[in-house]
Amino acid sequence: MKTYEMIYVLDSTLADEAKEAFAKKFEDIVVSKGGNVVSVDKWGVKKLAYPINYKTEGDYSVMTFEADGSAVKEIERISDLSVEVLRRIITVKA
Protein backbone atom coordinates (compact mmCIF):
# COMPACT_ATOMS: atom_id res chain seq x y z
CA MET A 1 0.00 0.00 0.00
CA LYS A 2 1.10 3.52 -0.76
CA THR A 3 0.52 6.68 1.24
CA TYR A 4 -1.59 9.28 -0.54
CA GLU A 5 -2.54 12.85 0.23
CA MET A 6 -5.80 14.29 -1.06
CA ILE A 7 -6.60 17.99 -0.99
CA TYR A 8 -10.20 18.77 -1.80
CA VAL A 9 -12.23 21.97 -1.96
CA LEU A 10 -15.93 21.91 -1.12
CA ASP A 11 -18.54 24.57 -1.83
CA SER A 12 -18.31 26.99 1.12
CA THR A 13 -22.09 27.51 1.22
CA LEU A 14 -22.70 23.89 2.30
CA ALA A 15 -23.95 23.26 5.81
CA ASP A 16 -21.42 21.92 8.31
CA GLU A 17 -23.26 18.59 8.41
CA ALA A 18 -22.88 18.22 4.63
CA LYS A 19 -19.16 19.00 4.83
CA GLU A 20 -18.73 16.38 7.55
CA ALA A 21 -20.71 13.90 5.45
CA PHE A 22 -18.28 14.33 2.55
CA ALA A 23 -15.28 13.82 4.83
CA LYS A 24 -16.90 10.68 6.25
CA LYS A 25 -17.78 9.44 2.75
CA PHE A 26 -14.15 9.72 1.60
CA GLU A 27 -12.89 8.03 4.78
CA ASP A 28 -15.42 5.20 4.37
CA ILE A 29 -14.26 4.57 0.80
CA VAL A 30 -10.66 4.18 1.96
CA VAL A 31 -11.62 1.82 4.79
CA SER A 32 -13.96 -0.25 2.59
CA LYS A 33 -11.11 -0.83 0.10
CA GLY A 34 -8.82 -2.14 2.85
CA GLY A 35 -6.87 1.04 3.55
CA ASN A 36 -6.66 3.28 6.57
CA VAL A 37 -6.94 7.03 7.11
CA VAL A 38 -3.82 8.51 8.71
CA SER A 39 -5.09 12.04 9.28
CA VAL A 40 -7.68 14.60 8.23
CA ASP A 41 -6.82 18.28 8.48
CA LYS A 42 -9.52 20.88 7.89
CA TRP A 43 -8.11 24.20 6.67
CA GLY A 44 -11.45 25.99 6.61
CA VAL A 45 -12.93 28.51 4.20
CA LYS A 46 -10.43 30.38 2.04
CA LYS A 47 -10.64 32.64 -0.99
CA LEU A 48 -10.11 30.82 -4.27
CA ALA A 49 -7.39 31.99 -6.67
CA TYR A 50 -10.02 32.22 -9.42
CA PRO A 51 -13.80 31.68 -9.50
CA ILE A 52 -14.97 28.10 -9.93
CA ASN A 53 -18.62 27.71 -10.98
CA TYR A 54 -19.14 31.36 -9.96
CA LYS A 55 -17.89 30.63 -6.42
CA THR A 56 -15.11 32.77 -4.95
CA GLU A 57 -14.58 30.85 -1.68
CA GLY A 58 -14.08 27.19 -0.88
CA ASP A 59 -13.73 24.97 2.18
CA TYR A 60 -10.33 23.25 2.04
CA SER A 61 -9.50 19.88 3.63
CA VAL A 62 -6.50 17.53 3.47
CA MET A 63 -6.79 13.78 4.00
CA THR A 64 -3.72 11.55 4.29
CA PHE A 65 -4.41 7.85 3.81
CA GLU A 66 -2.80 4.50 3.01
CA ALA A 67 -4.50 2.42 0.33
CA ASP A 68 -4.10 0.76 -3.03
CA GLY A 69 -5.07 2.12 -6.42
CA SER A 70 -8.67 0.92 -6.31
CA ALA A 71 -9.47 3.24 -3.40
CA VAL A 72 -7.96 6.19 -5.27
CA LYS A 73 -10.00 5.42 -8.39
CA GLU A 74 -13.22 5.18 -6.34
CA ILE A 75 -12.54 8.48 -4.56
CA GLU A 76 -11.86 10.14 -7.92
CA ARG A 77 -15.09 8.71 -9.34
CA ILE A 78 -17.23 9.85 -6.39
CA SER A 79 -15.70 13.32 -6.23
CA ASP A 80 -16.11 13.80 -10.00
CA LEU A 81 -19.82 13.00 -9.72
CA SER A 82 -20.39 15.41 -6.81
CA VAL A 83 -21.12 19.00 -7.77
CA GLU A 84 -20.30 20.07 -4.19
CA VAL A 85 -16.63 19.16 -4.72
CA LEU A 86 -15.14 22.11 -6.59
CA ARG A 87 -11.62 20.67 -6.95
CA ARG A 88 -9.54 17.77 -5.70
CA ILE A 89 -6.06 16.44 -6.21
CA ILE A 90 -4.61 13.15 -5.02
CA THR A 91 -0.84 12.70 -4.88
CA VAL A 92 1.46 9.93 -3.71
CA LYS A 93 3.27 11.06 -0.59
CA ALA A 94 7.01 10.45 -0.86
N, CA and C atoms as an extended XYZ file, in Angstrom:
282
Properties=species:S:1:pos:R:3:atomname:S:1:resname:S:1:resid:I:1 pbc="F F F"
N         0.833       -1.189        0.000 N   MET     1
C         0.000        0.000        0.000 CA  MET     1
C         0.872        1.244        0.000 C   MET     1
N         0.405        2.240       -0.702 N   LYS     2
C         1.101        3.517       -0.761 CA  LYS     2
C         0.387        4.536        0.121 C   LYS     2
N         1.108        5.579        0.473 N   THR     3
C         0.524        6.678        1.239 CA  THR     3
C         0.165        7.796        0.267 C   THR     3
N        -1.077        8.234        0.340 N   TYR     4
C        -1.593        9.280       -0.542 CA  TYR     4
C        -2.017       10.481        0.286 C   TYR     4
N        -2.037       11.629       -0.381 N   GLU     5
C        -2.544       12.850        0.226 CA  GLU     5
C        -3.559       13.451       -0.739 C   GLU     5
N        -4.748       13.704       -0.240 N   MET     6
C        -5.795       14.290       -1.064 CA  MET     6
C        -6.180       15.654       -0.501 C   MET     6
N        -6.114       16.654       -1.344 N   ILE     7
C        -6.603       17.988       -0.989 CA  ILE     7
C        -7.880       18.194       -1.791 C   ILE     7
N        -8.948       18.529       -1.092 N   TYR     8
C       -10.204       18.774       -1.801 CA  TYR     8
C       -10.848       20.058       -1.306 C   TYR     8
N       -11.575       20.703       -2.230 N   VAL     9
C       -12.231       21.974       -1.961 CA  VAL     9
C       -13.724       21.776       -2.152 C   VAL     9
N       -14.476       22.019       -1.077 N   LEU    10
C       -15.931       21.912       -1.125 CA  LEU    10
C       -16.549       23.298       -1.258 C   LEU    10
N       -17.767       23.329       -1.737 N   ASP    11
C       -18.536       24.565       -1.826 CA  ASP    11
C       -18.680       25.141       -0.415 C   ASP    11
N       -18.297       26.393       -0.219 N   SER    12
C       -18.306       26.991        1.124 CA  SER    12
C       -19.709       27.263        1.640 C   SER    12
N       -20.726       27.238        0.767 N   THR    13
C       -22.094       27.507        1.216 CA  THR    13
C       -22.782       26.265        1.770 C   THR    13
N       -22.113       25.114        1.736 N   LEU    14
C       -22.699       23.889        2.295 CA  LEU    14
C       -22.821       24.003        3.813 C   LEU    14
N       -23.798       23.319        4.350 N   ALA    15
C       -23.949       23.257        5.806 CA  ALA    15
C       -22.805       22.428        6.388 C   ALA    15
N       -22.498       22.664        7.659 N   ASP    16
C       -21.417       21.920        8.314 CA  ASP    16
C       -21.678       20.417        8.294 C   ASP    16
N       -22.929       20.018        8.425 N   GLU    17
C       -23.264       18.594        8.408 CA  GLU    17
C       -22.933       17.976        7.048 C   GLU    17
N       -23.179       18.712        5.979 N   ALA    18
C       -22.880       18.220        4.632 CA  ALA    18
C       -21.374       18.106        4.418 C   ALA    18
N       -20.622       19.062        4.944 N   LYS    19
C       -19.160       19.004        4.830 CA  LYS    19
C       -18.611       17.795        5.580 C   LYS    19
N       -19.151       17.548        6.769 N   GLU    20
C       -18.731       16.378        7.548 CA  GLU    20
C       -19.116       15.088        6.834 C   GLU    20
N       -20.262       15.092        6.181 N   ALA    21
C       -20.709       13.898        5.454 CA  ALA    21
C       -19.751       13.571        4.313 C   ALA    21
N       -19.244       14.588        3.617 N   PHE    22
C       -18.278       14.333        2.548 CA  PHE    22
C       -16.985       13.771        3.109 C   PHE    22
N       -16.500       14.334        4.215 N   ALA    23
C       -15.277       13.819        4.829 CA  ALA    23
C       -15.465       12.358        5.234 C   ALA    23
N       -16.616       12.059        5.832 N   LYS    24
C       -16.902       10.682        6.254 CA  LYS    24
C       -17.012        9.760        5.041 C   LYS    24
N       -17.624       10.246        3.959 N   LYS    25
C       -17.779        9.438        2.748 CA  LYS    25
C       -16.413        9.047        2.186 C   LYS    25
N       -15.487       10.004        2.122 N   PHE    26
C       -14.154        9.715        1.601 CA  PHE    26
C       -13.402        8.751        2.522 C   PHE    26
N       -13.532        8.935        3.827 N   GLU    27
C       -12.890        8.032        4.778 CA  GLU    27
C       -13.461        6.621        4.654 C   GLU    27
N       -14.779        6.505        4.503 N   ASP    28
C       -15.422        5.198        4.374 CA  ASP    28
C       -14.967        4.472        3.115 C   ASP    28
N       -14.740        5.197        2.035 N   ILE    29
C       -14.262        4.571        0.802 CA  ILE    29
C       -12.896        3.950        1.030 C   ILE    29
N       -12.008        4.687        1.693 N   VAL    30
C       -10.660        4.175        1.960 CA  VAL    30
C       -10.727        2.919        2.815 C   VAL    30
N       -11.520        2.961        3.877 N   VAL    31
C       -11.621        1.815        4.789 CA  VAL    31
C       -12.267        0.619        4.095 C   VAL    31
N       -13.284        0.857        3.263 N   SER    32
C       -13.965       -0.254        2.594 CA  SER    32
C       -13.061       -0.944        1.576 C   SER    32
N       -12.053       -0.244        1.055 N   LYS    33
C       -11.112       -0.828        0.098 CA  LYS    33
C        -9.874       -1.405        0.787 C   LYS    33
N        -9.910       -1.505        2.112 N   GLY    34
C        -8.821       -2.141        2.853 CA  GLY    34
C        -7.697       -1.212        3.273 C   GLY    34
N        -7.892        0.081        3.144 N   GLY    35
C        -6.871        1.038        3.553 CA  GLY    35
C        -7.177        1.633        4.916 C   GLY    35
N        -6.371        2.587        5.317 N   ASN    36
C        -6.662        3.278        6.569 CA  ASN    36
C        -6.335        4.769        6.434 C   ASN    36
N        -7.092        5.576        7.141 N   VAL    37
C        -6.935        7.027        7.115 CA  VAL    37
C        -5.925        7.404        8.190 C   VAL    37
N        -4.859        8.091        7.778 N   VAL    38
C        -3.815        8.507        8.706 CA  VAL    38
C        -4.221        9.786        9.424 C   VAL    38
N        -4.682       10.789        8.653 N   SER    39
C        -5.094       12.045        9.277 CA  SER    39
C        -6.019       12.817        8.350 C   SER    39
N        -6.819       13.682        8.973 N   VAL    40
C        -7.681       14.603        8.234 CA  VAL    40
C        -7.467       15.984        8.849 C   VAL    40
N        -7.093       16.928        8.016 N   ASP    41
C        -6.818       18.280        8.477 CA  ASP    41
C        -7.752       19.235        7.740 C   ASP    41
N        -8.582       19.938        8.491 N   LYS    42
C        -9.525       20.884        7.888 CA  LYS    42
C        -8.903       22.282        7.934 C   LYS    42
N        -8.712       22.871        6.759 N   TRP    43
C        -8.111       24.196        6.667 CA  TRP    43
C        -9.147       25.294        6.767 C   TRP    43
N       -10.394       24.992        6.506 N   GLY    44
C       -11.448       25.986        6.607 CA  GLY    44
C       -11.708       26.708        5.295 C   GLY    44
N       -12.515       27.756        5.379 N   VAL    45
C       -12.930       28.508        4.197 CA  VAL    45
C       -11.844       29.511        3.826 C   VAL    45
N       -11.444       29.467        2.554 N   LYS    46
C       -10.428       30.380        2.035 CA  LYS    46
C       -10.875       30.904        0.679 C   LYS    46
N       -10.339       32.045        0.311 N   LYS    47
C       -10.644       32.644       -0.987 CA  LYS    47
C        -9.948       31.827       -2.071 C   LYS    47
N       -10.672       31.551       -3.147 N   LEU    48
C       -10.114       30.819       -4.273 CA  LEU    48
C        -9.242       31.748       -5.127 C   LEU    48
N        -8.257       31.194       -5.802 N   ALA    49
C        -7.386       31.989       -6.666 CA  ALA    49
C        -8.159       32.534       -7.864 C   ALA    49
N        -9.174       31.797       -8.303 N   TYR    50
C       -10.023       32.218       -9.419 CA  TYR    50
C       -11.408       31.613       -9.194 C   TYR    50
N       -12.448       32.227       -9.715 N   PRO    51
C       -13.801       31.684       -9.501 CA  PRO    51
C       -13.969       30.304      -10.145 C   PRO    51
N       -14.632       29.428       -9.430 N   ILE    52
C       -14.972       28.099       -9.933 CA  ILE    52
C       -16.487       27.972       -9.820 C   ILE    52
N       -17.155       27.783      -10.942 N   ASN    53
C       -18.617       27.707      -10.979 CA  ASN    53
C       -19.245       28.922      -10.283 C   ASN    53
N       -18.676       30.084      -10.520 N   TYR    54
C       -19.141       31.361       -9.963 CA  TYR    54
C       -18.985       31.450       -8.440 C   TYR    54
N       -18.180       30.588       -7.856 N   LYS    55
C       -17.889       30.628       -6.416 CA  LYS    55
C       -16.523       31.276       -6.223 C   LYS    55
N       -16.390       32.106       -5.207 N   THR    56
C       -15.113       32.769       -4.950 CA  THR    56
C       -14.442       32.261       -3.677 C   THR    56
N       -15.144       31.429       -2.894 N   GLU    57
C       -14.582       30.849       -1.677 CA  GLU    57
C       -14.840       29.355       -1.661 C   GLU    57
N       -13.929       28.628       -1.011 N   GLY    58
C       -14.085       27.185       -0.883 CA  GLY    58
C       -13.607       26.713        0.478 C   GLY    58
N       -14.116       25.574        0.909 N   ASP    59
C       -13.733       24.968        2.183 CA  ASP    59
C       -12.686       23.891        1.900 C   ASP    59
N       -11.453       24.133        2.323 N   TYR    60
C       -10.330       23.247        2.042 CA  TYR    60
C       -10.163       22.196        3.126 C   TYR    60
N        -9.815       20.970        2.709 N   SER    61
C        -9.497       19.881        3.627 CA  SER    61
C        -8.388       19.035        3.020 C   SER    61
N        -7.579       18.419        3.894 N   VAL    62
C        -6.500       17.527        3.469 CA  VAL    62
C        -6.682       16.201        4.186 C   VAL    62
N        -6.678       15.112        3.413 N   MET    63
C        -6.787       13.777        3.997 CA  MET    63
C        -5.563       12.969        3.567 C   MET    63
N        -4.847       12.428        4.545 N   THR    64
C        -3.719       11.546        4.288 CA  THR    64
C        -4.182       10.130        4.583 C   THR    64
N        -3.942        9.221        3.627 N   PHE    65
C        -4.415        7.851        3.805 CA  PHE    65
C        -3.477        6.853        3.140 C   PHE    65
N        -3.557        5.607        3.592 N   GLU    66
C        -2.802        4.505        3.011 CA  GLU    66
C        -3.794        3.567        2.345 C   GLU    66
N        -3.571        3.283        1.066 N   ALA    67
C        -4.502        2.418        0.334 CA  ALA    67
C        -3.848        1.964       -0.957 C   ALA    67
N        -4.561        1.146       -1.702 N   ASP    68
C        -4.095        0.756       -3.026 CA  ASP    68
C        -4.822        1.583       -4.083 C   ASP    68
N        -4.545        1.324       -5.331 N   GLY    69
C        -5.072        2.124       -6.419 CA  GLY    69
C        -6.578        2.093       -6.573 C   GLY    69
N        -7.218        1.003       -6.146 N   SER    70
C        -8.671        0.919       -6.308 CA  SER    70
C        -9.393        1.948       -5.448 C   SER    70
N        -8.858        2.233       -4.263 N   ALA    71
C        -9.468        3.244       -3.399 CA  ALA    71
C        -9.328        4.630       -4.022 C   ALA    71
N        -8.189        4.899       -4.624 N   VAL    72
C        -7.964        6.193       -5.268 CA  VAL    72
C        -8.924        6.378       -6.434 C   VAL    72
N        -9.087        5.343       -7.246 N   LYS    73
C       -10.005        5.423       -8.394 CA  LYS    73
C       -11.437        5.658       -7.938 C   LYS    73
N       -11.854        5.006       -6.846 N   GLU    74
C       -13.220        5.179       -6.343 CA  GLU    74
C       -13.423        6.586       -5.786 C   GLU    74
N       -12.443        7.114       -5.073 N   ILE    75
C       -12.540        8.482       -4.557 CA  ILE    75
C       -12.624        9.473       -5.718 C   ILE    75
N       -11.807        9.266       -6.746 N   GLU    76
C       -11.860       10.143       -7.915 CA  GLU    76
C       -13.228       10.075       -8.580 C   GLU    76
N       -13.785        8.878       -8.698 N   ARG    77
C       -15.090        8.706       -9.336 CA  ARG    77
C       -16.182        9.428       -8.547 C   ARG    77
N       -16.205        9.228       -7.242 N   ILE    78
C       -17.232        9.846       -6.392 CA  ILE    78
C       -17.091       11.367       -6.393 C   ILE    78
N       -15.874       11.864       -6.284 N   SER    79
C       -15.698       13.317       -6.232 CA  SER    79
C       -16.017       13.966       -7.582 C   SER    79
N       -15.760       13.259       -8.690 N   ASP    80
C       -16.106       13.804      -10.001 CA  ASP    80
C       -17.619       13.892      -10.212 C   ASP    80
N       -18.360       12.996       -9.582 N   LEU    81
C       -19.818       12.998       -9.718 CA  LEU    81
C       -20.503       14.011       -8.806 C   LEU    81
N       -19.800       14.510       -7.806 N   SER    82
C       -20.386       15.408       -6.805 CA  SER    82
C       -20.161       16.865       -7.201 C   SER    82
N       -21.248       17.590       -7.403 N   VAL    83
C       -21.117       19.005       -7.766 CA  VAL    83
C       -20.637       19.852       -6.590 C   VAL    83
N       -20.743       19.333       -5.379 N   GLU    84
C       -20.303       20.067       -4.193 CA  GLU    84
C       -18.783       20.126       -4.088 C   GLU    84
N       -18.092       19.171       -4.724 N   VAL    85
C       -16.630       19.155       -4.718 CA  VAL    85
C       -16.158       20.024       -5.883 C   VAL    85
N       -15.587       21.187       -5.548 N   LEU    86
C       -15.143       22.112       -6.586 CA  LEU    86
C       -13.855       21.627       -7.250 C   LEU    86
N       -12.892       21.184       -6.458 N   ARG    87
C       -11.624       20.674       -6.955 CA  ARG    87
C       -11.101       19.615       -5.995 C   ARG    87
N       -10.256       18.724       -6.544 N   ARG    88
C        -9.542       17.768       -5.697 CA  ARG    88
C        -8.292       17.332       -6.421 C   ARG    88
N        -7.274       16.998       -5.645 N   ILE    89
C        -6.059       16.443       -6.205 CA  ILE    89
C        -5.565       15.367       -5.247 C   ILE    89
N        -5.142       14.262       -5.814 N   ILE    90
C        -4.615       13.146       -5.024 CA  ILE    90
C        -3.185       12.906       -5.494 C   ILE    90
N        -2.246       12.929       -4.560 N   THR    91
C        -0.839       12.695       -4.883 CA  THR    91
C        -0.275       11.598       -3.998 C   THR    91
N         0.747       10.924       -4.509 N   VAL    92
C         1.461        9.932       -3.711 CA  VAL    92
C         2.436       10.686       -2.825 C   VAL    92
N         2.397       10.384       -1.540 N   LYS    93
C         3.268       11.061       -0.592 CA  LYS    93
C         4.617       10.342       -0.570 C   LYS    93
N         5.674       11.065       -0.785 N   ALA    94
C         7.011       10.446       -0.858 CA  ALA    94
C         7.613       10.274        0.513 C   ALA    94
